[in-house]
């Protein structure tokens, strides 16, 4: 029982960390796109 609980907790932790990483990359790409768009309007 303890091993299963530990496995579930570790899996959820890794999933949350992965989601935050992907979200951060998406935000970086969005900011870069906004700068490119601003430069194109000039």
Chimera marker file (.cmm) of the C-alpha trace (Angstrom):
<marker_set name="trace">
<marker id="1" x="0.000" y="0.000" z="0.000" r="1" g="1" b="0" radius="0.5"/>
<marker id="2" x="2.781" y="2.425" z="0.890" r="1" g="1" b="0" radius="0.5"/>
<marker id="3" x="4.608" y="1.768" z="-2.375" r="1" g="1" b="0" radius="0.5"/>
<marker id="4" x="1.471" y="2.418" z="-4.401" r="1" g="1" b="0" radius="0.5"/>
<marker id="5" x="0.771" y="5.671" z="-2.578" r="1" g="1" b="0" radius="0.5"/>
<marker id="6" x="4.353" y="6.810" z="-3.023" r="1" g="1" b="0" radius="0.5"/>
<marker id="7" x="4.232" y="5.945" z="-6.723" r="1" g="1" b="0" radius="0.5"/>
<marker id="8" x="1.006" y="7.920" z="-7.210" r="1" g="1" b="0" radius="0.5"/>
<marker id="9" x="2.386" y="10.959" z="-5.387" r="1" g="1" b="0" radius="0.5"/>
<marker id="10" x="5.609" y="10.923" z="-7.394" r="1" g="1" b="0" radius="0.5"/>
<marker id="11" x="3.699" y="10.515" z="-10.658" r="1" g="1" b="0" radius="0.5"/>
<marker id="12" x="1.429" y="13.452" z="-9.887" r="1" g="1" b="0" radius="0.5"/>
<marker id="13" x="4.402" y="15.586" z="-8.898" r="1" g="1" b="0" radius="0.5"/>
<marker id="14" x="6.198" y="14.838" z="-12.151" r="1" g="1" b="0" radius="0.5"/>
<marker id="15" x="3.046" y="15.547" z="-14.158" r="1" g="1" b="0" radius="0.5"/>
<marker id="16" x="2.600" y="18.921" z="-12.475" r="1" g="1" b="0" radius="0.5"/>
<marker id="17" x="6.230" y="19.862" z="-13.035" r="1" g="1" b="0" radius="0.5"/>
<marker id="18" x="5.939" y="18.874" z="-16.685" r="1" g="1" b="0" radius="0.5"/>
<marker id="19" x="2.803" y="20.958" z="-17.156" r="1" g="1" b="0" radius="0.5"/>
<marker id="20" x="4.457" y="24.010" z="-15.637" r="1" g="1" b="0" radius="0.5"/>
<marker id="21" x="7.452" y="23.589" z="-17.910" r="1" g="1" b="0" radius="0.5"/>
<marker id="22" x="5.302" y="23.345" z="-21.021" r="1" g="1" b="0" radius="0.5"/>
<marker id="23" x="3.266" y="26.341" z="-19.881" r="1" g="1" b="0" radius="0.5"/>
<marker id="24" x="6.442" y="28.372" z="-19.394" r="1" g="1" b="0" radius="0.5"/>
<marker id="25" x="7.727" y="27.496" z="-22.857" r="1" g="1" b="0" radius="0.5"/>
<marker id="26" x="4.366" y="28.498" z="-24.328" r="1" g="1" b="0" radius="0.5"/>
<marker id="27" x="4.531" y="31.862" z="-22.599" r="1" g="1" b="0" radius="0.5"/>
<marker id="28" x="8.074" y="32.459" z="-23.881" r="1" g="1" b="0" radius="0.5"/>
<marker id="29" x="7.018" y="31.661" z="-27.437" r="1" g="1" b="0" radius="0.5"/>
<marker id="30" x="4.016" y="33.964" z="-27.103" r="1" g="1" b="0" radius="0.5"/>
<marker id="31" x="6.200" y="36.856" z="-25.921" r="1" g="1" b="0" radius="0.5"/>
<marker id="32" x="8.640" y="36.293" z="-28.777" r="1" g="1" b="0" radius="0.5"/>
<marker id="33" x="5.728" y="36.300" z="-31.231" r="1" g="1" b="0" radius="0.5"/>
<marker id="34" x="4.463" y="39.583" z="-29.822" r="1" g="1" b="0" radius="0.5"/>
<marker id="35" x="7.886" y="41.197" z="-30.291" r="1" g="1" b="0" radius="0.5"/>
<marker id="36" x="8.101" y="39.934" z="-33.862" r="1" g="1" b="0" radius="0.5"/>
<marker id="37" x="4.605" y="41.266" z="-34.532" r="1" g="1" b="0" radius="0.5"/>
<marker id="38" x="5.561" y="44.652" z="-33.070" r="1" g="1" b="0" radius="0.5"/>
<marker id="39" x="8.665" y="44.811" z="-35.246" r="1" g="1" b="0" radius="0.5"/>
<marker id="40" x="6.640" y="43.923" z="-38.332" r="1" g="1" b="0" radius="0.5"/>
<marker id="41" x="4.197" y="46.779" z="-37.685" r="1" g="1" b="0" radius="0.5"/>
<marker id="42" x="7.039" y="49.346" z="-37.685" r="1" g="1" b="0" radius="0.5"/>
<link id1="1" id2="2" r="1" g="1" b="0" radius="0.2"/>
<link id1="2" id2="3" r="1" g="1" b="0" radius="0.2"/>
<link id1="3" id2="4" r="1" g="1" b="0" radius="0.2"/>
<link id1="4" id2="5" r="1" g="1" b="0" radius="0.2"/>
<link id1="5" id2="6" r="1" g="1" b="0" radius="0.2"/>
<link id1="6" id2="7" r="1" g="1" b="0" radius="0.2"/>
<link id1="7" id2="8" r="1" g="1" b="0" radius="0.2"/>
<link id1="8" id2="9" r="1" g="1" b="0" radius="0.2"/>
<link id1="9" id2="10" r="1" g="1" b="0" radius="0.2"/>
<link id1="10" id2="11" r="1" g="1" b="0" radius="0.2"/>
<link id1="11" id2="12" r="1" g="1" b="0" radius="0.2"/>
<link id1="12" id2="13" r="1" g="1" b="0" radius="0.2"/>
<link id1="13" id2="14" r="1" g="1" b="0" radius="0.2"/>
<link id1="14" id2="15" r="1" g="1" b="0" radius="0.2"/>
<link id1="15" id2="16" r="1" g="1" b="0" radius="0.2"/>
<link id1="16" id2="17" r="1" g="1" b="0" radius="0.2"/>
<link id1="17" id2="18" r="1" g="1" b="0" radius="0.2"/>
<link id1="18" id2="19" r="1" g="1" b="0" radius="0.2"/>
<link id1="19" id2="20" r="1" g="1" b="0" radius="0.2"/>
<link id1="20" id2="21" r="1" g="1" b="0" radius="0.2"/>
<link id1="21" id2="22" r="1" g="1" b="0" radius="0.2"/>
<link id1="22" id2="23" r="1" g="1" b="0" radius="0.2"/>
<link id1="23" id2="24" r="1" g="1" b="0" radius="0.2"/>
<link id1="24" id2="25" r="1" g="1" b="0" radius="0.2"/>
<link id1="25" id2="26" r="1" g="1" b="0" radius="0.2"/>
<link id1="26" id2="27" r="1" g="1" b="0" radius="0.2"/>
<link id1="27" id2="28" r="1" g="1" b="0" radius="0.2"/>
<link id1="28" id2="29" r="1" g="1" b="0" radius="0.2"/>
<link id1="29" id2="30" r="1" g="1" b="0" radius="0.2"/>
<link id1="30" id2="31" r="1" g="1" b="0" radius="0.2"/>
<link id1="31" id2="32" r="1" g="1" b="0" radius="0.2"/>
<link id1="32" id2="33" r="1" g="1" b="0" radius="0.2"/>
<link id1="33" id2="34" r="1" g="1" b="0" radius="0.2"/>
<link id1="34" id2="35" r="1" g="1" b="0" radius="0.2"/>
<link id1="35" id2="36" r="1" g="1" b="0" radius="0.2"/>
<link id1="36" id2="37" r="1" g="1" b="0" radius="0.2"/>
<link id1="37" id2="38" r="1" g="1" b="0" radius="0.2"/>
<link id1="38" id2="39" r="1" g="1" b="0" radius="0.2"/>
<link id1="39" id2="40" r="1" g="1" b="0" radius="0.2"/>
<link id1="40" id2="41" r="1" g="1" b="0" radius="0.2"/>
<link id1="41" id2="42" r="1" g="1" b="0" radius="0.2"/>
</marker_set>
